[in-house]
Amino acid sequence: MAAPSSSSSAAADVFHSTPFAPPDAIFALTAGYQADPFDKKVNLGVGAYRDNNGKPFVLPVVRKAKQILANDDSLDHEYLPIGGLPAFTNATGKLIFGADSPAIKEGRVVSIQTISGTGANHYGAEFLARFYEPFKGKSQAEKVIYVSNPTWANHKAIFSSCGLTPVDYPYYDPATIGLALPKFLDFLRTAPAQSVFLLHACAHNPTGVDPTREQWEEIAAIFKEKGHFAFFDCAYQGFASGDLDNDAWAVRYFVSQSIPLLVCQSYAKNAGLYGERIGALNLVASHAGEGEGGAARLRSQLLVLQRQEISNPPTFGARIVGMILNDDDMFEQWKGDIKTMAHRIIAMREKLHDLLVNTYKTPAPGPNGWDHVVKQIGMFTFTGLNPEQCKAMVERGHVYMTGNGRISMAGLNESNVEYVAECFDKAIRGTL
Ligand SMILES: Cc1ncc(COP(=O)(O)O)c(C=O)c1O
């Protein structure tokens, strides 16, 4: 019998029609920044916190937790349970819903450990595609999840790959550089009953535009009336305002209104654990127990999803966050660390605003001057710069930002904010 041919061209051929995928825009921007020899270059693209020296920040409380783990000889490297580390999963729901949450006390909250916020979004979408009653018997095209226009770039890709169809709802108004509230409310009113809406719990990415509490109440009233489902993505709890409870307000209000919902959590930003990939998906069931719609049934299906996807979640990040959430002193220290980060960002907003308004007297892109720089919340600011001005910022100013005008406030610090403001001024006046 002839030996099988080992021709390399035959091997390559089985993938010959694989198309080139475009590079991820944000990571391509970072590559451009890294290759740039200009000494005053600034990276305002990537959504990761930097300290006042432009360096990654290991939270002191995380450093402490790591030392405790390193000295604990009782820890082994066995698989975690499929649902995650119990010390973590029993505590993470309390952080977002509140320790006194009736939903938790009634045993209606189901929390599963996920691969950070991305993994939580992934399971949330898959769970709805499989089990959301109004989707039963529908094709993928009919399983719609409404997403804010704009939203985090990965939302649409994740939801499509999990069997849902993302469709935009109006959210951001470029004319005011603020919330398009009337259009958003109209859309909620006219959408079919029991529609699924993605909501950013706080610190909307990419716009930094969050509804006020009064606006959330208006939004929630329509959810309640129409029976809509709220798919909350909470990637910045604490990081937005510096206060964990404040940033959970919208989620807790929706729960208090008995609106059906789930919440995705990420500890990437608020604990600086970007690489550890620690997060959670929380479902709120209508009742505890094993009966129809009960928490135990929902949990059993989440375990199936996890088993099929990653078998068992990773241990290290869960141990760190589990320790912080369960130890009163460490929890207090974490709150202080969060304030350090959030307040540095807020200080940079104020500084940039002051430079544009008072030092450079830069013409503003919207009707409300540069107020949006201080009013927007969280990691990002939607500056209002047009694509041409953004291009000039990158190509002539060496200030790396995305073409939609978004900047990461975390990339600003005392050493570069004046240079960035000067570039903004020149880009807007067309002199850069
Ligand atoms: C709105 C939003 N959701 C989810 C994520 C996912 O983050 P991670 O998977 O790193 O936790 C991000 C990260 O930038 C985000 O901005």
The ligand as a Gaussian input file, in Angstrom:
#p B3LYP/6-31G(d) Opt

LIG

0 1
 C      -18.898000      47.670000      28.384000
 C      -17.895000      46.581000      28.531000
 N      -18.330000      45.335000      28.749000
 C      -17.471000      44.323000      28.906000
 C      -16.112000      44.520000      28.834000
 C      -15.263000      43.306000      28.998000
 O      -14.171000      43.421000      29.736000
 P      -13.386000      42.161000      30.325000
 O      -13.772000      40.955000      29.520000
 O      -11.965000      42.531000      30.184000
 O      -13.849000      42.049000      31.723000
 C      -15.605000      45.809000      28.588000
 C      -14.172000      46.059000      28.456000
 O      -13.699000      47.038000      27.988000
 C      -16.535000      46.865000      28.458000
 O      -16.134000      48.115000      28.251000

